[in-house]
Amino acid sequence: MADSPSNPARRRFLTGAATAVGAVGVGFAAVPFLSSFQPSAKAQAAGAPVDMNIGKLAPGQMTTVAWRGKPVYVVNRTDRMLDSLSEIEDRLSDPHSKVASQQPEFATNLYRARKEHERYLVIVGLCTHLGCAPTYRPEVAPDDLGDDWRGGFFCPCHGSKFDLSGRVYKGVPAPTNLVVPQYVYITDEIIRVGGTEEDLA
């Protein structure tokens, strides 16, 4: 029996269907390739800088941002808080921030900040004993922390205490001050945690 004459409509349909199936296949093949250009979860956790608006942070208030999978505390310290920093140095293990690994060089001052008398404290909110998150305790002389407490951070896990610059008290389980991360001011109201001076160039 002779072949039937070709059907142009059928040929167009089959060509279109084959093209569509091929396009879907190419799309599936391209997904892993294109996704390789995106930062991996590991790279994201390793730490892109994080911008934080501190413009509405009231005096005495603390806010938290996640960076490299860790909480970073930012506190807008009051005049009273700043004045208390020099009053308690004899009760601290490392009042002059001599353990260099705990802060960038710019933060080895009394305020552990970029500038003298700087109100904003930026620290990693993880206790240097076993990594619990210390609670912010700005009140003075609360019943549970004693008459000599001038405000700071208290770790509820094992009782470590830190002042309002994140400096560790003597006689507690935590061996070192809280970590000050690298950070820069992008504007007067924007802090970039993980940022460097190169970000300002």
Backbone torsions as a table, in degrees:
resi	resn	phi	psi	omega
1	MET	NA	135.0	-176.8
2	ALA	-72.5	148.8	177.1
3	ASP	-63.7	143.7	177.1
4	SER	-73.5	151.2	179.5
5	PRO	-59.9	150.7	-177.9
6	SER	-64.2	149.3	-179.7
7	ASN	-110.8	105.6	-176.9
8	PRO	-58.9	-36.3	-178.3
9	ALA	-66.4	-42.3	180.0
10	ARG	-65.7	-40.8	179.7
11	ARG	-61.8	-42.1	179.1
12	ARG	-63.6	-40.0	179.5
13	PHE	-62.7	-48.0	-178.5
14	LEU	-64.8	-39.6	178.2
15	THR	-63.5	-44.1	179.5
16	GLY	-63.9	-41.5	-179.8
17	ALA	-64.3	-44.5	179.7
18	ALA	-62.6	-39.8	178.9
19	THR	-64.1	-42.9	-179.7
20	ALA	-63.5	-44.5	179.1
21	VAL	-62.6	-41.2	178.5
22	GLY	-63.3	-40.3	-179.9
23	ALA	-64.7	-40.0	177.8
24	VAL	-63.2	-43.5	178.8
25	GLY	-61.2	-43.2	177.9
26	VAL	-62.6	-39.0	179.1
27	GLY	-61.5	-45.4	178.9
28	PHE	-63.8	-39.0	179.7
29	ALA	-68.3	-30.6	-176.5
30	ALA	-79.1	-23.9	-175.7
31	VAL	-56.6	-52.5	179.5
32	PRO	-61.7	-36.0	-179.6
33	PHE	-64.8	-47.4	-179.1
34	LEU	-68.3	-36.1	-178.8
35	SER	-67.6	-20.2	178.3
36	SER	-66.6	-18.1	177.7
37	PHE	-81.7	-15.4	178.9
38	GLN	-82.7	148.7	176.6
39	PRO	-61.9	137.5	177.7
40	SER	-71.5	165.4	177.0
41	ALA	-60.2	-35.9	179.2
42	LYS	-64.9	-42.0	179.3
43	ALA	-66.8	-38.5	178.8
44	GLN	-65.1	-41.2	179.1
45	ALA	-67.5	-29.2	-179.2
46	ALA	-66.7	-24.5	163.4
47	GLY	120.1	78.6	166.8
48	ALA	-69.5	146.8	177.3
49	PRO	-59.8	153.8	-179.2
50	VAL	-124.4	127.7	177.0
51	ASP	-89.0	141.7	-176.9
52	MET	-135.9	126.0	178.5
53	ASN	-87.6	117.8	-178.2
54	ILE	-107.3	7.1	-175.0
55	GLY	-60.9	-29.6	-177.3
56	LYS	-106.2	12.3	179.4
57	LEU	-79.4	112.3	-174.9
58	ALA	-71.1	154.9	176.3
59	PRO	-55.5	131.5	-178.8
60	GLY	87.9	-9.4	-176.2
61	GLN	-90.0	151.6	176.2
62	MET	-121.8	145.3	172.0
63	THR	-131.5	163.6	-175.6
64	THR	-130.0	142.1	174.0
65	VAL	-133.6	147.3	177.4
66	ALA	-89.2	132.4	177.9
67	TRP	-145.5	126.2	-177.3
68	ARG	55.1	34.3	179.2
69	GLY	74.6	12.9	-178.8
70	LYS	-123.3	150.8	174.0
71	PRO	-77.6	134.7	173.2
72	VAL	-115.5	123.3	179.6
73	TYR	-92.6	138.5	171.1
74	VAL	-125.4	123.1	-178.2
75	VAL	-117.9	132.2	172.4
76	ASN	-92.3	97.4	-173.8
77	ARG	-77.3	142.5	177.8
78	THR	-84.4	171.0	175.9
79	ASP	-58.6	-41.6	179.5
80	ARG	-60.8	-42.0	179.0
81	MET	-63.3	-43.9	-179.5
82	LEU	-65.1	-39.1	179.4
83	ASP	-64.7	-30.7	-176.5
84	SER	-71.7	-18.7	-173.3
85	LEU	-62.6	-37.7	-179.4
86	SER	-83.8	-12.7	-175.8
87	GLU	-79.1	-19.4	-170.9
88	ILE	-117.6	13.1	-173.7
89	GLU	-58.1	-32.7	-179.0
90	ASP	-70.3	-11.6	179.2
91	ARG	-99.0	2.1	-174.6
92	LEU	-106.0	149.5	179.1
93	SER	-75.4	-38.8	-177.1
94	ASP	-136.8	68.7	-174.4
95	PRO	-65.9	-23.4	-176.6
96	HIS	-105.8	17.1	174.7
97	SER	52.0	52.8	-178.6
98	LYS	-81.1	-20.1	176.6
99	VAL	-78.0	99.9	-169.0
100	ALA	-63.1	-26.6	-177.2
101	SER	-71.4	-9.1	-174.8
102	GLN	-91.6	-5.3	179.8
103	GLN	-165.8	155.9	171.2
104	PRO	-64.8	161.7	-178.0
105	GLU	-57.2	-34.1	-177.7
106	PHE	-66.0	-16.4	-174.6
107	ALA	-105.6	26.6	178.6
108	THR	-90.3	13.0	178.3
109	ASN	-90.1	175.9	-179.4
110	LEU	-53.5	-35.9	-174.2
111	TYR	-89.0	-9.5	-176.8
112	ARG	48.9	52.0	-175.5
113	ALA	-146.4	176.8	-176.9
114	ARG	-69.5	-27.5	-175.5
115	LYS	-132.5	153.5	172.1
116	GLU	-62.7	142.4	179.4
117	HIS	61.0	22.6	179.6
118	GLU	-71.6	132.1	-178.1
119	ARG	-72.9	-36.6	-171.7
120	TYR	-85.3	123.9	173.8
121	LEU	-102.0	131.9	178.6
122	VAL	-123.9	113.1	-178.0
123	ILE	-139.7	156.2	172.9
124	VAL	-79.0	125.6	-175.1
125	GLY	-84.6	55.6	176.4
126	LEU	-132.5	125.7	179.1
127	CYS	-61.6	139.7	-178.6
128	THR	-81.6	7.2	174.5
129	HIS	-86.4	-71.4	-178.9
130	LEU	-130.6	15.0	171.8
131	GLY	85.7	14.4	173.8
132	CYS	-70.3	164.1	179.1
133	ALA	-93.9	111.3	178.0
134	PRO	-65.2	149.2	176.8
135	THR	-92.0	147.3	178.5
136	TYR	-81.4	119.8	-177.7
137	ARG	-126.0	82.8	-175.4
138	PRO	-78.8	-12.6	-175.1
139	GLU	-70.3	153.4	179.9
140	VAL	-96.1	134.2	174.8
141	ALA	51.0	52.0	174.6
142	PRO	-71.3	157.8	-176.3
143	ASP	-58.1	-37.6	-174.3
144	ASP	-82.4	-14.3	-178.4
145	LEU	-114.6	-7.0	171.9
146	GLY	97.5	164.2	-175.6
147	ASP	-67.0	-22.6	-177.0
148	ASP	-91.5	3.0	179.6
149	TRP	-76.0	126.7	-179.0
150	ARG	-113.2	16.0	-179.0
151	GLY	99.4	149.9	-179.5
152	GLY	158.3	-139.1	-176.7
153	PHE	-129.6	134.2	-178.7
154	PHE	-122.7	128.0	178.8
155	CYS	-89.6	114.1	-176.7
156	PRO	-72.8	-14.2	-177.7
157	CYS	-70.0	-49.6	-175.3
158	HIS	-136.9	10.1	170.9
159	GLY	86.4	13.7	177.1
160	SER	-69.5	146.0	-178.2
161	LYS	-126.6	143.7	-179.8
162	PHE	-135.9	146.8	-179.7
163	ASP	-83.4	-170.9	-175.2
164	LEU	-79.7	9.3	166.4
165	SER	-115.2	6.2	-179.6
166	GLY	78.7	18.1	179.7
167	ARG	-87.7	137.2	-172.5
168	VAL	-81.0	141.3	175.7
169	TYR	-75.5	158.9	173.7
170	LYS	-72.6	153.4	171.5
171	GLY	73.7	21.4	177.3
172	VAL	-119.1	163.7	-177.4
173	PRO	-62.4	-33.6	-177.6
174	ALA	-64.8	129.8	-176.4
175	PRO	-84.4	-23.9	-173.2
176	THR	-139.0	167.7	176.3
177	ASN	-62.4	159.5	172.3
178	LEU	-64.3	150.6	-176.4
179	VAL	-77.7	133.6	169.1
180	VAL	-97.3	119.6	179.6
181	PRO	-77.2	164.3	170.9
182	GLN	-65.2	134.8	176.8
183	TYR	-158.0	159.8	175.7
184	VAL	-139.9	159.7	171.8
185	TYR	-90.8	118.4	174.6
186	ILE	-79.1	-41.6	170.9
187	THR	-138.8	-177.6	177.2
188	ASP	-62.4	-22.1	-176.0
189	GLU	-115.5	-1.1	-178.8
190	ILE	-120.8	119.7	173.7
191	ILE	-102.9	134.7	175.4
192	ARG	-106.3	103.3	177.9
193	VAL	-75.0	127.0	-174.8
194	GLY	91.2	-3.5	-179.5
195	GLY	-85.0	160.8	179.4
196	THR	-127.4	176.6	179.2
197	GLU	-60.8	-26.4	178.7
198	GLU	-63.1	-25.3	178.3
199	ASP	-67.0	-19.2	-176.6
200	LEU	-94.1	-8.8	-176.8
201	ALA	-73.8	NA	NA
